[in-house]
Amino acid sequence: MKMIKIDKLGPKIDKAEITSLENALESSLPDDYRQFLMKYNGGTCSPDIVDIEGFSESPTDIQVFFGIRRSVASSDLSWNLRLVRIRYSSHGILPIACDSGGNFFCLRKKNNVFDISYVDIKHTPVKNYYVARDFSAFLDKIRLWKD
């Protein structure tokens, strides 16, 4: 992982809490993302800029990585999973972060492999943009703002 600083960490969690999330998702999480949850359980990152190929408003920021049992509901993984399923009837994706505009970065399962997509919720239907082949590659794409 690049030199990314994570602040405002979530509460310490155990493997049973991740298993509970996986049960709700009906899928195992990728190892790199499980390790991120165990170490940080969400939070804010610095730097926080990500380029989204094909997205006219790129680059965007990462406002917060979601976690388990976060004190703010909108930063909680389970809360965001329910929201995505209710609003967008989307299964097979797990929102893992959001930008300042309220759009989501998601783990998206395709052919038993999770990649990272960016979900632009301003469009109906929502638009998905491929971001990275996996969570580690997503973290590697985070960069400083350039003027």
C-alpha positions in Angstrom: 0.0 0.0 0.0 1.2 3.5 -0.8 1.9 5.9 2.1 -1.7 6.6 3.0 -2.6 7.9 6.4 -5.9 6.7 7.9 -7.4 8.9 10.7 -10.7 8.7 12.6 -10.5 4.9 12.8 -13.6 2.9 13.7 -13.8 0.8 16.9 -11.8 -2.4 17.1 -13.6 -5.3 15.6 -13.1 -9.1 15.5 -13.4 -11.7 12.8 -16.9 -12.7 13.9 -18.1 -9.1 13.0 -16.6 -9.5 9.5 -18.2 -12.9 9.2 -21.6 -11.3 10.1 -21.1 -8.7 7.3 -20.2 -11.4 4.9 -23.4 -13.3 5.8 -25.4 -10.2 5.0 -23.5 -9.8 1.8 -23.9 -13.5 1.0 -20.2 -13.6 0.0 -16.7 -13.7 1.5 -14.8 -10.5 1.4 -11.4 -10.3 -0.3 -8.5 -10.8 2.0 -6.9 -7.3 1.4 -10.2 -5.6 2.4 -10.7 -7.9 5.4 -7.2 -6.9 6.6 -8.0 -3.2 6.1 -11.2 -3.6 8.2 -9.3 -5.4 11.0 -6.6 -2.8 11.1 -8.5 0.5 10.6 -12.3 -0.3 10.4 -12.9 2.7 8.2 -11.8 6.2 8.6 -10.6 9.2 6.6 -7.5 9.1 4.4 -4.8 11.4 3.4 -4.1 11.8 0.5 -7.7 11.4 -0.7 -7.9 12.0 -4.5 -8.8 9.3 -7.0 -9.0 9.5 -10.8 -12.1 7.9 -12.3 -11.6 7.0 -16.0 -14.6 8.1 -18.1 -16.2 10.1 -15.3 -16.6 13.8 -16.5 -16.2 15.1 -12.9 -13.0 13.2 -12.2 -10.9 13.4 -10.1 -12.9 13.0 -6.9 -12.1 12.5 -3.3 -12.6 9.8 -0.7 -14.6 11.5 2.1 -14.7 8.4 4.4 -14.0 4.7 4.3 -17.0 2.9 5.9 -16.6 0.5 8.8 -18.4 -1.8 11.2 -20.3 -0.2 14.2 -19.3 3.3 13.2 -20.8 6.0 15.4 -22.2 7.9 12.4 -24.8 5.8 10.6 -23.8 7.1 7.2 -20.3 5.8 7.7 -21.4 2.3 8.7 -21.0 -0.6 6.2 -24.3 -2.3 7.1 -26.3 0.9 6.9 -24.8 1.7 3.5 -25.4 -1.9 2.3 -29.1 -1.6 3.2 -29.3 1.8 1.6 -27.9 0.5 -1.7 -30.2 -2.5 -1.7 -33.3 -0.4 -1.0 -32.6 2.5 -3.3 -30.9 0.9 -6.2 -31.9 -2.8 -5.9 -28.2 -3.6 -6.2 -26.9 -6.9 -5.0 -23.4 -8.1 -5.3 -21.9 -4.7 -4.4 -20.8 -3.4 -1.1 -20.3 0.3 -0.7 -17.0 0.8 1.1 -16.5 4.5 0.9 -18.1 7.7 -0.4 -16.9 11.0 -1.9 -18.0 14.5 -0.8 -20.8 14.4 -3.4 -22.4 11.3 -1.8 -21.3 8.9 -4.6 -20.0 5.5 -3.6 -16.9 3.5 -4.1 -17.9 -0.2 -4.0 -16.6 -3.7 -4.0 -18.4 -5.2 -6.9 -18.5 -9.0 -7.4 -18.2 -10.3 -10.9 -17.4 -13.9 -11.7 -16.4 -14.6 -8.1 -13.9 -11.7 -8.1 -14.3 -8.4 -6.5 -13.2 -5.2 -8.3 -13.7 -1.6 -7.2 -16.3 0.5 -9.0 -17.4 4.1 -8.5 -21.2 4.5 -8.4 -22.5 7.9 -9.6 -25.9 8.2 -7.9 -26.9 11.5 -9.7 -28.0 9.5 -12.8 -31.1 7.3 -13.2 -30.3 4.6 -13.5 -27.0 5.0 -11.6 -23.8 4.9 -13.5 -20.9 2.6 -12.6 -17.3 3.3 -13.5 -14.5 0.7 -13.1 -11.8 2.0 -10.8 -9.4 -0.8 -9.9 -8.9 -4.6 -10.2 -9.0 -5.1 -6.4 -8.9 -3.2 -3.1 -5.1 -3.0 -3.0 -4.9 -1.6 -6.5 -7.6 1.0 -5.4 -5.5 2.1 -2.5 -2.5 2.4 -4.9 -4.6 4.9 -7.0 -5.1 7.3 -4.2 -3.0 10.5 -4.7 -2.5 14.0 -3.7 -4.4 16.9 -5.3 -2.5 18.5 -8.2 -3.4 22.0 -9.3 
